[in-house]
Amino acid sequence: MVEVVRADAVVVGAGTSGCYFAWRLNQAGFRTVVLETLALAEVGQSIDVFHMDEVRFDQFGLDHPDGDELLGHYSSGLAWSPDLEVQNKVDYAFYVMHKPSFHRRMHRLVRDTGGEILERVEVLGPIVEDGYVVGVQARRDGQPLEVRGSVVVDAAGIDGVLRTRLPEELGVETDAITVQDTLYVCLEFRDEVGEGMPTGLNFYPYHKAFWNPSRGSSVILGIGQPGGYEVAWQRHAEWREEYFCDPGRVLKRTQGRTPYRRSPYSLVGNGFMVMGDAAFQTKPFSGEGVTSSFTACQIAAEVAAGALKAGDVSREALWPYNVRYFRDQGARFASMFVQLPAAAELSRREVDFLFHSDLIFSSEDFEQMNLHYATEMSPGKMLSMGVKLLGGVLGGRFSWASVKRLLEVSGRAAKMRALYERFPEDPAGFDAWAAEARLLWGEV
Ligand SMILES: Cc1cc2nc3c(=O)[nH]c(=O)nc-3n(C[C@H](O)[C@H](O)[C@H](O)COP(=O)(O)OP(=O)(O)OC[C@H]3O[C@@H](n4cnc5c(N)ncnc54)[C@H](O)[C@@H]3O)c2cc1C
């Protein structure tokens, strides 16, 4: 006999997304069971130290970090030009935090609101009956386990163990993430870095790298690059050697993957929802994903609660999660995924020119991007940008081809945002919308 566990909602993954969703749904009066393949004490160990935006704690109803969780607080950071001559101050506060401790808090929130977390349970795939996802097949201590619920959630991280195994008729894309759509994040923890080295939060957009504080006087030199760990570590070494040589001593190196691609067109099917890294909800400009996933998890929990209350967990009933997510944050992220690769392809000289001219990489642009996930363009700002870029072209510091490319992508990005802001109200309009989206993404 296979052991069967039942709950209102089954959540795969006790990371930040799965726990935030479960906590919110428990608070709405439903019972969740969260399944985690690791021992709970191991969750978050591999990343160890991470950063969370201060403003998001109030937004998501979480107490600000304290005690073991809190390693530091920085009210601003610096964005550096490749030639290091310009440092733009970005007034946007981050906490530096101990990830395993934050996970412990999230686990407590789930349990204190009546949820259950089963550790060392490896989920193998969904159970689908009569066109609905009704549970998951899993394994605990080598024994089969079935966990059943009315709503089944994939919050299992980048590889999306459920989403990628759904039958086609559920209406959710099932393609696995590719190497090119993945950021390989490499972190090097160093200590005793000595005088003259950066302090506080430092971001090097041209290299997609950062120098941030860790615990005590130690620092993290990090990078996120597509193409694999080998490429990413190679770029890490080149960046570090060029700017800092070999400061202090290496305490440890860690690495991990984070998605860098558009979300699946639909995040719901009958009895099914996907969120967090499993739904590719990381911020396009930084690869961070904890708080941007909370946006989705909060909407998803509200929608799931309504559906459970009404006793209808069909794709139609769960659809408002798609609508609310894609018309807002999803639209901004889709637009950025069109725009940012063009900025990433600019030459070093061009990025230096933009920094020196206070264009695209300005303090204001970074602040708006962090806070609103978009940079607003007033007519005055656009005019001044046009004049400065023309000056750059005439002075040989910016290529005409790049101007054309930036104009082209900003037009496409605006179209993409408008398309997502028109995400269909119900599934009836979805096929036509998705066909339009495929065309637009195909051009990108
Ligand atoms: C090196 C690195 C540094 C980062 N730093 C930051 C940062 O500073 N700030 C920030 O906001 N973001 C950061 N990110 C991104 C961030 O870690 C993710 O966006 C975020 O953790 C996503 O949370 P999640 O819960 O969706 O997925 P995950 O954190 O991946 O959690 C998924 C959980 O599901 C479990 N699981 C997977 N498969 C199964 C299965 N088959 N059965 C049962 N359980 C399963 C996993 O063990 C895991 O615990 C970083 C990423 C990396 C790689």
The ligand as a MOL file (V3000), in Angstrom:
LIG
                    3D

  0  0  0     0  0            999 V3000
M  V30 BEGIN CTAB
M  V30 COUNTS 53 58 0 0 0
M  V30 BEGIN ATOM
M  V30 1 C 24.2000 32.0100 -6.0840 0
M  V30 2 C 22.8830 32.7120 -6.0640 0
M  V30 3 C 22.7190 33.8890 -5.3390 0
M  V30 4 C 21.4800 34.5270 -5.3060 0
M  V30 5 N 21.3420 35.6590 -4.5690 0
M  V30 6 C 20.1290 36.2530 -4.4820 0
M  V30 7 C 19.9400 37.4060 -3.6690 0
M  V30 8 O 20.8830 37.9080 -3.0550 0
M  V30 9 N 18.6960 37.9550 -3.5950 0
M  V30 10 C 17.6280 37.4310 -4.2820 0
M  V30 11 O 16.4950 37.9390 -4.1870 0
M  V30 12 N 17.7930 36.3430 -5.0750 0
M  V30 13 C 18.9940 35.7460 -5.1800 0
M  V30 14 N 19.1580 34.6380 -5.9690 0
M  V30 15 C 17.9800 34.0950 -6.6580 0
M  V30 16 C 17.1260 33.3820 -5.6210 0
M  V30 17 O 17.9350 32.4930 -4.8970 0
M  V30 18 C 15.9570 32.6460 -6.2530 0
M  V30 19 O 15.2960 33.4730 -7.1700 0
M  V30 20 C 14.9860 32.2090 -5.1680 0
M  V30 21 O 15.6720 31.4030 -4.2370 0
M  V30 22 C 13.8490 31.4310 -5.7610 0
M  V30 23 O 13.1130 30.8390 -4.7210 0
M  V30 24 P 12.1910 29.5790 -5.0440 0
M  V30 25 O 11.5800 29.2170 -3.7370 0
M  V30 26 O 11.3180 29.8890 -6.1830 0
M  V30 27 O 13.1690 28.4300 -5.5350 0
M  V30 28 P 14.3300 27.6850 -4.7260 0
M  V30 29 O 14.9960 28.5840 -3.7750 0
M  V30 30 O 15.1470 26.9890 -5.7480 0
M  V30 31 O 13.5250 26.6020 -3.8600 0
M  V30 32 C 13.0000 25.4270 -4.4290 0
M  V30 33 C 13.0040 24.3350 -3.3830 0
M  V30 34 O 12.4300 23.1660 -3.9860 0
M  V30 35 C 13.1780 22.0330 -3.6090 0
M  V30 36 N 12.9900 21.0110 -4.6460 0
M  V30 37 C 13.4980 21.0080 -5.9090 0
M  V30 38 N 13.1320 19.8880 -6.5400 0
M  V30 39 C 12.3710 19.1720 -5.6790 0
M  V30 40 C 11.7280 17.9030 -5.7760 0
M  V30 41 N 11.7960 17.1560 -6.8840 0
M  V30 42 N 11.0240 17.4510 -4.6880 0
M  V30 43 C 10.9550 18.2130 -3.5400 0
M  V30 44 N 11.5760 19.4110 -3.4100 0
M  V30 45 C 12.2720 19.8820 -4.4740 0
M  V30 46 C 14.6040 22.5550 -3.5510 0
M  V30 47 O 15.4190 21.7410 -2.7440 0
M  V30 48 C 14.4110 23.9570 -2.9560 0
M  V30 49 O 14.5060 23.9620 -1.5590 0
M  V30 50 C 20.3920 33.9890 -6.0320 0
M  V30 51 C 20.5530 32.8200 -6.7770 0
M  V30 52 C 21.7820 32.1800 -6.7960 0
M  V30 53 C 21.9150 30.9150 -7.5970 0
M  V30 END ATOM
M  V30 BEGIN BOND
M  V30 1 1 1 2
M  V30 2 1 2 3
M  V30 3 2 2 52
M  V30 4 2 3 4
M  V30 5 1 4 5
M  V30 6 1 4 50
M  V30 7 2 5 6
M  V30 8 1 6 7
M  V30 9 1 6 13
M  V30 10 2 7 8
M  V30 11 1 7 9
M  V30 12 1 9 10
M  V30 13 2 10 11
M  V30 14 1 10 12
M  V30 15 2 12 13
M  V30 16 1 13 14
M  V30 17 1 14 15
M  V30 18 1 14 50
M  V30 19 1 15 16
M  V30 20 1 16 17
M  V30 21 1 16 18
M  V30 22 1 18 19
M  V30 23 1 18 20
M  V30 24 1 20 21
M  V30 25 1 20 22
M  V30 26 1 22 23
M  V30 27 1 23 24
M  V30 28 2 24 25
M  V30 29 1 24 26
M  V30 30 1 24 27
M  V30 31 1 27 28
M  V30 32 2 28 29
M  V30 33 1 28 30
M  V30 34 1 28 31
M  V30 35 1 31 32
M  V30 36 1 32 33
M  V30 37 1 33 34
M  V30 38 1 33 48
M  V30 39 1 34 35
M  V30 40 1 35 36
M  V30 41 1 35 46
M  V30 42 1 36 37
M  V30 43 1 36 45
M  V30 44 2 37 38
M  V30 45 1 38 39
M  V30 46 1 39 40
M  V30 47 2 39 45
M  V30 48 1 40 41
M  V30 49 2 40 42
M  V30 50 1 42 43
M  V30 51 2 43 44
M  V30 52 1 44 45
M  V30 53 1 46 47
M  V30 54 1 46 48
M  V30 55 1 48 49
M  V30 56 2 50 51
M  V30 57 1 51 52
M  V30 58 1 52 53
M  V30 END BOND
M  V30 END CTAB
M  END
